[in-house]
Amino acid sequence: MPDGQLVLVFDDGYATDYEQLLPVLRAHDAPAAVAVVPEWLGDDDHLTTEQLAALAEAGCEICSHGSRHRYLQAHHLAADVTSGDERLTVAAGHVFPGEEHGVLAGDRYELTDGERTTTVTLGESLAVGEAAVTLGVEGEIDAAFDGDEAVVRPTEATLRDEIVGVRSAFDQLGYDPDGFVFPYDAADPRAWALAAETYDVLPNAAVRSLPNRPGTPPTSYQRYYLERSHLRRAEIETYLDSVAARGGLGILAGHTAWETVPPERVAFVIEAARERGIELTTFSS
């Protein structure tokens, strides 16, 4: 029978990784990976540096989750832009006004339609609707763009700060992460290329409810979620059946602070994997 493996990945560095996940891992002598934003360590509901160290000592792999948890794909323009405008409107979705991640005031972004490109500095959100969000910009936009074709996306410098710059923070903490987990599972080709140059493993280069076949390049891994909102137990069992039958690597992720990932669900996945002869592992091992 093919040798199948499974990596469990838990995003965002919630305190529940230590409080709820770690006891399950210890009880089952199982490893996992945790993807953390160093800037969030010590914040409310997030891991402390001491708790992160305890997870690492227990066999958890520490992965990078970015410097500020930015959304690294383009946002579609939702309305035309006229030269001289001091705002732009993008399709709602992964724009989070008032939160310290996703889209950040002060960041440099490109406004482009493929033929023309101009650079803006984002300001605060001005209006939030169900379908669109209006963002302020510092100064005036110096060109016109068609809302049906243009996009707003992080500049190369913003991407580099999120993906590469965060390594210095991990250095100060004493970690050298092999893996980078894209915030929101979002990466355009520029972000993917930069991350692939900087890290050995990209666990969520794609998101699909299929395991990775043997021989899949580590910078092209795909993952899915063990959360009830994504997979029911029967679906998890089918996923694991495929890993056991075909070999390769399964990657199942979750957020331990969410009610859809109670500790007993993690225990179920570990036990179901081992019943099928699947090895629980980490990317670095």
FIMIPA-481479 format. One line per 4 residues: for each residue z, x, y of N, C-alpha, C. Coordinates in Angstrom, 1 decimal. Atoms other than C-alpha are relative to their C-alpha. Layout:
Z:X:Y:Z:X:Y:Z:X:Y | ...
//
This chain:
0.0:0.9:-1.2:0.0:0.0:0.0:0.0:0.9:1.2 | 0.0:-0.8:-1.2:-0.8:1.3:3.5:1.4:0.1:0.6 | -1.2:-0.2:-0.6:2.1:2.8:5.4:0.0:-0.6:1.4 | -0.1:0.6:-1.3:2.8:0.4:8.3:1.2:0.4:0.8
-1.2:-0.3:-0.8:5.1:1.2:11.2:0.1:-1.1:1.2 | -0.2:0.9:-1.1:6.6:-0.9:14.0:0.9:0.6:1.0 | -0.8:-0.4:-1.1:7.9:0.0:17.4:0.4:-1.2:0.8 | -0.5:1.1:-0.9:10.1:-2.4:19.4:0.2:0.6:1.4
-0.1:-0.5:-1.3:9.9:-2.0:23.1:0.7:-1.0:0.9 | -0.7:0.9:-0.9:12.2:-3.5:25.7:-0.1:0.4:1.4 | 0.4:-0.4:-1.3:11.2:-3.6:29.3:1.1:-0.2:1.0 | -0.7:0.2:-1.3:12.9:-3.2:32.7:1.4:0.6:0.1
-1.3:-0.7:-0.1:16.1:-1.5:31.7:1.2:-0.9:0.4 | -1.1:0.9:-0.2:18.4:-4.5:31.7:1.3:0.5:-0.6 | -1.3:-0.4:0.6:22.1:-4.0:31.1:0.2:-0.6:-1.4 | -0.1:0.6:1.3:21.7:-6.3:28.1:-0.6:0.9:-1.1
0.5:-1.0:1.0:19.8:-3.4:26.4:1.2:0.7:-0.6 | -1.2:-0.7:0.5:23.2:-1.7:26.1:1.0:-1.0:-0.6 | -1.1:0.9:0.4:25.4:-4.8:25.8:-0.4:-0.8:-1.2 | 0.4:0.9:1.1:23.3:-6.9:23.3:-0.9:0.7:-1.0
1.0:-0.7:0.9:20.5:-4.7:21.9:0.6:1.1:-0.8 | -0.5:-1.2:0.7:22.4:-1.5:21.1:0.8:-0.4:-1.2 | -0.8:0.4:1.2:24.9:-3.3:18.7:-0.9:-0.4:-1.1 | 0.9:0.4:1.0:22.0:-4.8:16.8:-0.7:1.3:-0.6
0.6:-1.2:0.5:20.2:-1.4:16.5:0.9:0.8:-0.8 | -1.0:-0.8:0.7:23.4:0.3:15.4:0.3:-0.7:-1.4 | -0.3:0.7:1.2:24.1:-2.4:12.8:-1.1:0.2:-1.0 | 1.2:-0.1:0.9:20.6:-2.0:11.3:-0.5:1.5:-0.1
0.5:-1.4:0.0:20.3:1.8:11.9:-1.4:0.1:0.3 | 1.4:0.1:-0.4:17.1:1.1:13.7:-0.2:0.6:1.4 | 0.3:-0.5:-1.3:15.4:2.8:16.7:-0.8:-1.0:0.8 | 0.9:0.9:-0.9:13.6:1.2:19.7:-0.4:0.9:1.2
0.4:-0.7:-1.3:12.0:2.2:23.0:0.5:-0.9:1.1 | -0.3:0.8:-1.2:13.3:1.1:26.4:-0.8:0.6:1.1 | 0.9:-0.4:-1.1:11.0:1.2:29.4:0.8:-0.3:1.3 | -0.9:0.2:-1.1:13.0:1.7:32.6:-0.7:0.5:1.3
0.4:-0.4:-1.4:12.4:2.0:36.4:1.2:0.8:0.5 | -1.1:-0.7:-0.4:14.7:4.8:37.5:0.7:-0.5:1.2 | -0.6:0.5:-1.2:15.2:3.3:40.9:0.9:-1.2:-0.2 | -0.8:1.2:0.3:16.8:0.2:39.3:1.3:0.3:-0.7
-1.2:-0.4:0.8:19.4:2.1:37.3:1.3:-0.2:1.0 | -1.1:0.3:-0.7:22.8:0.9:38.5:0.0:-1.2:0.9 | 0.1:1.2:-0.7:21.5:-2.2:40.2:0.7:-1.1:-0.8 | -0.6:1.1:0.7:23.0:-5.6:39.3:-0.9:-0.4:-1.2
0.7:0.4:1.3:22.1:-6.6:35.7:-0.8:1.0:-0.6 | 0.8:-1.0:0.6:20.5:-3.3:35.0:0.9:1.2:-0.5 | -0.7:-1.1:0.6:21.5:-0.2:33.0:0.6:1.0:1.1 | -0.5:-1.2:-0.8:23.7:2.5:34.5:-0.6:1.2:-0.7
0.5:-1.2:0.6:22.8:6.1:33.9:0.8:0.3:-1.3 | -0.9:-0.2:1.2:25.7:6.3:31.4:-0.5:-0.8:-1.2 | 0.5:0.9:1.0:24.4:3.3:29.5:-1.3:0.5:-0.6 | 1.3:-0.5:0.4:20.9:4.7:29.4:0.2:1.2:-0.9
-0.3:-1.2:0.8:22.3:8.0:28.0:0.5:-0.4:-1.4 | -0.5:0.4:1.3:24.1:6.1:25.3:-1.1:-0.6:-0.9 | 1.2:0.4:0.7:20.9:4.4:24.3:-0.8:1.1:-0.6 | 0.8:-1.2:0.5:19.1:7.7:24.1:0.7:0.7:-1.1
-0.8:-0.6:1.0:21.9:9.2:22.1:-0.1:-0.7:-1.3 | 0.0:0.8:1.2:21.7:6.3:19.7:-1.4:0.0:-0.7 | 1.3:0.0:0.6:18.0:7.0:19.0:-1.1:-0.7:0.7 | 1.0:0.7:-0.7:16.2:5.0:21.6:-0.9:0.9:0.8
0.9:-0.8:-0.8:13.1:6.5:23.2:0.0:-0.6:1.4 | 0.0:0.4:-1.4:13.1:6.4:27.0:-1.5:0.1:0.5 | 1.4:0.1:-0.5:9.7:5.3:28.4:0.0:-0.3:1.5 | 0.1:0.3:-1.4:8.6:5.2:32.0:-0.6:-1.4:0.2
0.6:1.3:-0.3:8.0:1.8:33.6:-0.3:0.0:1.5 | 0.5:-0.1:-1.4:6.9:3.1:37.0:1.1:0.3:1.0 | -1.0:-0.4:-1.0:8.6:4.2:40.2:0.6:-1.2:0.7 | -0.5:1.2:-0.6:8.9:0.7:41.7:-0.5:-1.3:-0.6
0.5:1.1:0.8:7.4:-1.6:39.1:-1.1:-0.8:0.8 | 1.2:0.6:-0.8:4.2:-2.2:41.1:-1.0:-0.6:-1.0 | 1.1:0.7:0.8:1.4:-4.5:39.8:-1.2:0.9:0.3 | 1.0:-1.0:-0.2:-1.4:-2.0:39.2:-1.5:-0.5:-0.3
1.3:0.5:0.0:-4.4:-4.3:39.0:-0.4:-0.6:1.3 | 0.5:0.6:-1.3:-6.6:-5.7:41.8:0.4:-1.5:0.1 | -0.3:1.4:-0.3:-5.7:-9.0:43.4:-1.3:-0.6:0.6 | 1.2:0.7:-0.6:-8.6:-11.4:44.1:0.2:-0.5:1.4
-0.1:0.6:-1.3:-9.2:-12.2:47.7:-0.2:-1.5:-0.1 | 0.1:1.5:0.1:-8.7:-16.0:48.1:-0.6:-0.7:1.2 | 0.6:0.5:-1.2:-10.2:-16.4:51.6:-0.7:1.1:0.7 | 0.8:-1.0:-0.8:-12.8:-14.7:53.8:0.9:0.8:0.9
-0.6:-0.9:-1.0:-11.6:-11.8:56.0:-1.0:0.3:1.0 | 0.8:-0.3:-1.2:-13.0:-11.4:59.5:0.5:1.3:0.6 | -0.5:-1.2:-0.7:-12.9:-8.1:61.3:0.9:-0.3:1.1 | -1.0:0.3:-1.0:-9.9:-8.1:63.5:1.2:-0.8:-0.5
-1.1:0.7:0.6:-7.7:-10.2:61.2:1.2:0.9:-0.3 | -1.3:-0.7:0.3:-4.1:-9.2:60.7:0.7:-0.5:-1.2 | -0.5:0.5:1.3:-3.6:-10.9:57.4:-1.1:-0.2:-1.0 | 1.0:0.3:1.1:-5.3:-11.5:54.1:0.7:-0.9:-1.0
-0.5:0.9:0.9:-4.9:-14.1:51.5:-0.5:0.3:-1.4 | 0.4:-0.4:1.3:-4.9:-13.3:47.8:0.5:-1.1:-1.0 | -0.3:1.0:1.0:-4.8:-15.5:44.7:1.5:0.2:-0.5 | -1.4:-0.1:0.5:-1.2:-16.3:43.6:0.0:0.5:-1.5
-0.1:-0.5:1.4:0.1:-14.9:40.3:1.1:1.0:0.0 | -1.0:-1.1:0.0:1.7:-11.5:40.3:0.2:0.5:1.4 | -0.4:-0.4:-1.4:2.5:-11.4:44.0:1.4:-0.7:0.2 | -1.4:0.5:0.1:6.3:-11.7:44.4:0.6:0.2:1.4
-0.6:-0.2:-1.3:7.3:-12.2:48.1:1.5:0.1:-0.1 | -1.5:-0.1:-0.1:10.8:-11.1:48.8:0.6:0.7:-1.1 | -0.6:-0.7:1.1:11.3:-9.2:45.6:-0.4:1.5:0.2 | 0.2:-1.4:-0.2:11.5:-5.4:45.4:-0.9:0.6:-1.1
0.9:-0.5:1.0:8.6:-5.0:43.0:-1.3:-0.8:0.1 | 1.2:0.7:0.0:5.1:-6.2:42.3:-0.9:0.4:1.1 | 0.8:-0.4:-1.2:3.5:-6.0:45.8:1.0:0.3:1.1 | -1.1:-0.5:-0.9:5.5:-4.0:48.3:-0.5:0.2:1.4
0.3:-0.3:-1.4:5.4:-4.0:52.1:0.1:1.5:0.3 | 0.0:-1.4:-0.3:4.5:-0.6:53.4:-1.0:0.8:-0.9 | 0.9:-0.6:0.9:2.2:0.2:50.5:-1.4:0.0:0.5 | 1.4:-0.1:-0.4:-1.4:1.3:51.1:-0.9:-0.6:-1.1
0.9:0.7:0.9:-4.1:-0.9:49.6:-1.4:0.1:0.5 | 1.5:0.0:-0.4:-7.9:-0.9:49.5:-0.4:-1.5:0.0 | 0.7:1.3:0.0:-9.8:-4.0:50.5:-1.5:0.4:-0.2 | 1.3:-0.5:0.4:-13.2:-3.6:48.8:-0.8:-1.1:-0.7
0.9:0.9:0.7:-16.3:-5.6:47.6:-0.9:0.8:-0.8 | 0.8:-0.9:0.8:-17.8:-2.6:45.8:-1.0:0.8:0.9 | 0.9:-0.7:-0.9:-20.1:-1.7:48.7:0.7:0.6:1.2 | -0.8:-0.5:-1.1:-17.6:-1.4:51.5:1.4:0.0:-0.3
-1.4:-0.1:0.3:-14.0:-0.3:51.4:0.7:0.3:1.3 | -0.9:-0.4:-1.0:-11.3:-0.2:54.0:1.4:0.0:-0.5 | -1.3:-0.2:0.5:-7.7:0.7:53.7:1.0:-0.7:1.0 | -1.0:0.7:-0.8:-4.7:-1.4:54.9:1.4:0.4:-0.5
-1.4:-0.1:0.3:-1.0:-1.1:55.0:0.6:-1.4:-0.1 | -0.5:1.3:0.2:0.7:-4.2:53.6:1.2:-0.2:0.9 | -1.2:0.5:-0.7:3.2:-6.1:55.7:0.8:-1.0:-0.8 | -0.8:1.1:0.7:5.5:-9.0:54.8:-0.9:-1.1:-0.4
0.7:1.3:0.4:4.4:-12.2:53.1:0.2:-1.0:1.1 | 0.0:0.9:-1.1:3.5:-14.8:55.7:0.0:-1.5:-0.5 | 0.0:1.4:0.5:2.9:-17.9:53.6:-0.2:0.1:-1.5 | 0.0:0.0:1.5:3.4:-18.7:49.9:-0.4:-1.4:-0.4
0.4:1.3:0.5:1.5:-21.5:48.2:-0.2:0.1:-1.5 | 0.2:0.0:1.4:0.9:-22.5:44.6:-1.2:0.8:-0.5 | 1.2:-0.6:0.4:-2.6:-21.1:44.5:-0.3:1.4:0.7 | 0.3:-1.2:-0.7:-2.5:-18.3:47.1:1.2:0.5:0.8
-1.1:-0.6:-0.8:-0.2:-15.9:49.1:-0.7:0.7:1.1 | 0.6:-0.7:-1.2:-1.0:-14.7:52.6:1.0:1.1:0.4 | -0.7:-1.2:-0.3:0.1:-11.2:53.3:-0.4:0.6:1.4 | 0.3:-0.7:-1.3:0.4:-9.5:56.7:-0.4:1.4:-0.3
0.4:-1.5:0.0:-1.1:-6.1:57.4:0.4:0.6:1.3 | -0.3:-0.7:-1.2:-0.1:-3.5:59.9:-1.3:0.3:0.7 | 1.2:-0.2:-0.8:-2.7:-3.5:62.6:-1.1:-1.0:-0.4 | 1.2:0.9:0.3:-6.2:-5.1:62.4:-0.8:0.5:-1.1
1.0:-0.4:1.0:-8.6:-5.1:59.5:-1.3:0.2:0.7 | 1.2:-0.4:-0.8:-11.7:-3.3:60.6:-1.3:-0.4:-0.6 | 1.2:0.4:0.6:-14.3:-5.0:58.5:0.1:-1.5:-0.5 | 0.0:1.4:0.5:-15.3:-8.5:57.2:-0.3:0.1:-1.5
0.1:0.0:1.4:-15.1:-9.4:53.5:-0.1:-1.4:-0.5 | 0.2:1.4:0.6:-16.3:-12.4:51.4:1.1:-0.2:-1.0 | -1.1:0.3:0.9:-13.4:-14.1:49.7:-0.4:-0.3:-1.4 | 0.4:0.2:1.3:-15.5:-14.8:46.7:-0.3:1.2:-0.8
0.4:-1.2:0.7:-16.2:-11.2:45.8:1.0:1.2:0.2 | -0.9:-1.2:-0.4:-13.6:-8.8:47.5:1.3:-0.1:-0.8 | -1.4:-0.1:0.6:-10.4:-7.6:45.9:0.8:0.9:0.9 | -1.0:-0.8:-0.6:-7.3:-6.0:47.2:0.8:0.8:-1.1
-0.5:-0.8:1.1:-6.0:-3.1:45.1:0.8:1.2:0.5 | -0.7:-1.2:-0.5:-3.6:-0.2:45.3:-0.9:1.2:0.2 | 0.8:-1.2:-0.2:-5.0:3.0:46.7:0.3:1.0:-1.1 | -0.3:-1.0:1.0:-5.2:6.1:44.5:1.4:0.6:0.3
-1.3:-0.6:-0.3:-2.1:7.5:46.4:1.1:-0.9:-0.5 | -1.0:0.9:0.4:-0.2:4.3:45.6:0.1:0.0:-1.5 | 0.0:-0.2:1.5:-1.2:4.5:41.9:0.7:1.2:-0.4 | -0.6:-1.3:0.4:-0.2:8.1:41.8:1.5:0.0:0.2
-1.4:0.1:-0.2:3.2:7.4:43.3:0.7:-0.7:-1.2 | -0.6:0.9:1.0:3.9:4.7:40.7:0.0:0.7:-1.4 | 0.2:-0.5:1.4:2.6:6.5:37.6:0.4:1.5:-0.1 | -0.3:-1.5:0.1:2.9:10.3:38.3:1.3:0.3:0.7
-1.1:-0.4:-0.9:5.5:10.5:41.1:1.4:-0.3:-0.7 | -1.3:0.3:0.7:8.2:8.8:38.9:0.5:1.0:-0.9 | -0.5:-1.1:1.0:8.3:11.8:36.6:1.1:0.8:0.6 | -1.1:-0.9:-0.6:10.4:13.7:39.1:1.3:-0.7:-0.1
-1.2:0.7:0.1:13.0:10.9:39.0:0.5:0.2:-1.5 | -0.5:-0.2:1.4:13.1:11.2:35.2:0.4:1.4:-0.3 | -0.4:-1.4:0.1:13.3:15.0:35.5:1.5:0.1:0.4 | -1.4:-0.1:-0.6:16.5:14.6:37.6:1.0:-0.7:-1.0
-0.9:0.7:1.0:17.9:12.2:34.9:0.1:0.8:-1.3 | 0.0:-0.8:1.2:17.1:14.7:32.2:-0.9:-0.5:-1.1 | 0.9:0.6:0.9:14.3:12.8:30.5:-1.4:0.4:0.3 | 1.4:-0.4:-0.1:10.7:13.7:29.8:-0.8:-1.0:-0.8
0.6:1.1:0.8:9.0:10.4:28.8:-1.4:0.3:-0.5 | 1.4:-0.1:0.6:6.0:10.5:26.5:-0.8:-1.2:0.3 | 0.7:1.3:-0.2:5.1:6.9:27.2:0.2:-0.6:1.4 | -0.1:0.8:-1.2:4.3:4.8:30.2:-0.4:-1.4:-0.3
0.2:1.5:0.3:4.6:1.0:30.0:-0.4:-0.6:1.4 | 0.4:0.6:-1.3:2.5:-0.7:32.7:0.8:-1.2:0.4 | -0.7:1.2:-0.5:4.5:-3.1:34.8:-0.9:-1.2:-0.1 | 0.7:1.3:0.1:3.4:-6.7:34.1:-1.2:0.1:-1.0
1.2:-0.2:0.9:1.0:-5.3:31.4:-1.3:0.1:0.8 | 1.2:0.1:-0.8:-1.4:-4.8:34.3:-0.4:1.4:0.4 | 0.6:-1.3:-0.3:-3.7:-1.8:34.7:-1.5:-0.1:0.2 | 1.4:-0.1:-0.1:-7.2:-1.4:36.1:-0.5:1.3:-0.6
0.4:-1.3:0.6:-9.4:1.4:34.8:0.5:1.3:0.8 | -0.5:-1.1:-0.7:-8.2:3.7:37.6:1.4:0.3:-0.4 | -1.3:-0.2:0.4:-4.6:3.2:36.7:0.1:0.5:-1.5 | 0.0:-0.4:1.4:-5.3:3.5:33.0:-0.4:1.5:-0.1
0.5:-1.4:0.1:-7.2:6.8:33.5:1.1:1.0:0.5 | -1.0:-0.9:-0.5:-4.4:8.3:35.6:1.2:0.1:-0.9 | -1.1:0.0:1.0:-1.7:7.2:33.1:-0.3:0.8:-1.2 | 0.4:-0.7:1.2:-3.7:8.6:30.2:0.0:1.5:0.2
0.0:-1.5:-0.3:-3.9:12.0:32.0:1.5:0.5:0.0 | -1.4:-0.4:-0.3:-0.1:12.0:32.6:0.9:-0.2:-1.2 | -0.9:0.3:1.2:1.4:10.5:29.4:-0.8:0.0:-1.3 | 0.6:-0.1:1.3:0.7:10.8:25.7:-0.2:-1.4:-0.6
0.0:1.3:0.6:1.3:7.1:24.9:0.0:-1.1:1.1 | 0.0:1.2:-0.9:0.4:3.8:26.7:0.2:-1.2:-0.9 | -0.2:1.0:1.0:2.0:1.1:24.6:-0.7:-1.3:0.4 | 0.6:1.2:-0.4:0.4:-1.7:26.6:-1.2:0.2:0.8
1.3:-0.1:-0.6:-3.0:-0.5:27.5:-0.8:-1.3:-0.2 | 0.5:1.3:0.1:-3.9:-3.9:26.2:1.1:-0.9:-0.6 | -1.0:1.0:0.5:-2.0:-7.1:25.3:-0.7:-1.0:-0.9 | 0.6:0.9:1.0:-3.1:-8.9:22.1:1.0:-0.2:-1.1
-0.9:0.3:1.1:-1.3:-10.5:19.2:-0.5:0.5:-1.3 | 0.6:-0.7:1.2:-2.9:-8.0:16.8:0.7:1.4:0.0 | -0.5:-1.3:0.2:-1.4:-4.8:15.4:-1.1:1.0:0.3 | 0.9:-1.1:-0.2:-3.0:-1.4:16.1:-0.5:0.5:-1.3
0.5:-0.5:1.3:-5.3:-0.3:13.3:0.3:1.5:-0.1 | -0.2:-1.5:0.2:-4.8:3.2:11.8:-1.1:0.7:0.8 | 0.9:-0.8:-0.7:-6.4:5.8:14.0:-0.2:-0.4:1.5 | 0.1:0.4:-1.4:-6.0:3.9:17.3:0.6:1.1:0.9
-0.6:-1.0:-0.9:-5.6:6.4:20.1:1.2:-0.5:0.7 | -1.2:0.4:-0.6:-2.1:6.3:21.5:-0.1:-0.5:1.5 | 0.2:0.5:-1.4:-3.4:5.8:25.1:-0.8:-1.3:0.0 | 0.7:1.3:0.0:-5.2:2.6:23.9:0.7:-1.0:-0.9
-0.8:0.9:0.8:-2.4:0.9:22.1:0.1:-1.4:0.7 | -0.2:1.4:-0.5:-2.0:-2.9:22.4:1.4:-0.5:-0.6 | -1.3:0.5:0.5:1.3:-4.8:22.1:0.0:-1.5:0.3 | -0.3:1.5:-0.3:2.6:-8.4:22.1:1.5:-0.2:0.0
-1.4:0.3:-0.3:5.9:-10.1:22.6:0.6:-0.8:-1.1 | -0.7:0.7:1.0:8.5:-11.1:20.1:0.8:-1.2:0.6 | -0.7:1.1:-0.6:9.9:-13.6:22.6:-0.5:-1.4:-0.5 | 0.4:1.3:0.5:9.9:-17.3:21.5:-1.1:-0.6:0.8
1.1:0.6:-0.9:7.6:-18.1:24.5:-1.4:0.5:-0.4 | 1.3:-0.6:0.4:4.9:-15.9:22.9:-0.3:-0.2:-1.5 | 0.2:0.0:1.5:5.4:-15.8:19.1:1.2:-0.8:-0.6 | -1.0:0.7:0.8:7.3:-18.2:16.8:0.3:0.9:-1.2
-0.4:-0.8:1.1:9.0:-16.8:13.7:-1.1:0.1:-1.0 | 1.1:0.0:0.9:6.1:-17.8:11.5:-1.1:0.9:0.4 | 1.1:-0.9:-0.6:3.7:-15.9:13.8:0.4:1.4:-0.1 | -0.5:-1.4:0.1:5.9:-12.8:13.8:-0.2:0.4:-1.5
0.1:-0.4:1.4:5.9:-12.9:10.0:-1.5:0.3:-0.3 | 1.4:-0.3:0.2:2.1:-13.1:10.0:-0.4:1.3:0.6 | 0.3:-1.3:-0.6:1.9:-10.2:12.4:0.5:1.1:-0.9 | -0.6:-1.1:0.8:4.2:-8.1:10.2:-0.8:0.1:-1.3
0.8:-0.1:1.2:2.2:-9.1:7.1:-1.3:0.8:0.2 | 1.2:-0.8:-0.2:-0.9:-7.6:8.7:0.3:1.5:0.1 | -0.4:-1.4:-0.1:0.9:-4.4:9.6:0.3:0.6:-1.4 | -0.3:-0.5:1.3:2.1:-4.1:6.0:-1.2:0.1:-0.9
1.2:0.0:0.8:-1.3:-4.9:4.5:-1.0:1.0:0.4 | 1.0:-0.8:-0.5:-3.4:-2.8:6.7:0.4:1.4:0.5 | -0.6:-1.3:-0.6:-1.1:0.0:7.9:-0.2:0.0:1.5 | 0.1:-0.1:-1.5:-1.3:1.2:11.5:1.3:-0.3:0.6
-1.2:0.2:-0.8:1.2:0.4:14.2:0.1:-1.3:0.6 | -0.3:1.2:-0.7:2.7:-2.8:15.3:0.9:0.3:1.2 | -0.8:-0.2:-1.2:4.2:-3.0:18.8:0.4:-1.4:0.5 | -0.5:1.2:-0.5:6.4:-5.9:19.7:1.1:0.2:1.1
-0.8:-0.3:-1.2:8.1:-6.1:23.1:0.8:-1.2:0.4 | -0.8:1.1:-0.5:10.7:-8.2:24.9:0.8:0.5:1.2 | -0.9:-0.2:-1.2:13.2:-8.5:27.8:1.3:-0.5:-0.5 | -1.2:0.5:0.6:16.7:-8.6:26.5:0.9:-0.9:0.9
-0.7:0.9:-0.9:18.0:-10.4:29.6:-0.5:-1.4:-0.1 | 0.6:1.3:0.1:15.8:-13.4:28.8:0.5:-0.8:-1.2 | -0.6:0.9:1.0:17.1:-16.3:26.8:-1.0:-0.1:-1.2 | 1.0:0.1:1.1:13.9:-16.1:24.6:0.1:1.2:-0.9
-0.2:-1.1:0.8:15.1:-12.8:23.2:1.5:0.2:-0.4 | -1.4:-0.1:0.3:18.6:-13.4:21.8:0.2:1.1:-1.1 | -0.2:-1.1:1.0:20.2:-10.6:19.6:-0.5:-0.3:-1.4 | 0.3:0.4:1.4:19.7:-12.5:16.4:-1.6:0.0:-0.2
1.5:-0.1:0.2:15.9:-12.6:17.1:-0.4:1.4:-0.3 | 0.3:-1.4:0.2:15.8:-8.8:17.3:0.3:0.3:-1.4 | -0.4:-0.3:1.4:17.7:-8.6:14.0:-0.9:-0.6:-1.0 | 1.0:0.7:0.9:15.3:-11.1:12.4:-1.3:0.9:-0.1
1.2:-0.8:0.0:12.3:-8.9:13.4:0.2:1.3:-0.8 | -0.3:-1.2:0.7:14.0:-5.7:12.1:0.0:-0.3:-1.5 | -0.1:0.3:1.4:14.9:-7.3:8.8:-1.3:-0.5:-0.7 | 1.3:0.5:0.6:11.5:-9.0:8.3:-0.9:1.2:-0.2
0.8:-1.2:0.2:9.8:-5.7:8.9:0.4:0.8:-1.2 | -0.4:-0.8:1.1:11.9:-3.8:6.4:-0.2:-0.7:-1.4 | 0.4:0.8:1.2:11.4:-6.6:3.8:-1.4:0.3:-0.5 | 1.4:-0.3:0.3:7.7:-5.7:4.0:-0.3:1.5:-0.1
0.2:-1.4:0.2:8.2:-2.0:3.7:-0.5:0.7:1.3 | 0.5:-0.5:-1.3:7.4:-1.4:7.4:1.1:0.9:0.6 | -1.0:-0.9:-0.6:9.1:1.6:9.0:0.2:-0.3:1.5 | -0.4:0.1:-1.4:10.9:1.1:12.3:0.0:1.4:0.6
0.2:-1.4:-0.6:10.0:4.1:14.6:0.0:-0.1:1.5 | 0.2:-0.1:-1.4:9.5:5.3:18.1:-1.4:0.7:0.2 | 1.2:-0.6:-0.3:6.4:6.6:19.8:0.1:1.5:-0.1 | -0.1:-1.4:0.0:7.7:10.1:20.1:0.2:0.6:-1.4
-0.3:-0.5:1.4:8.6:10.4:16.4:-1.2:-0.3:-0.9
//
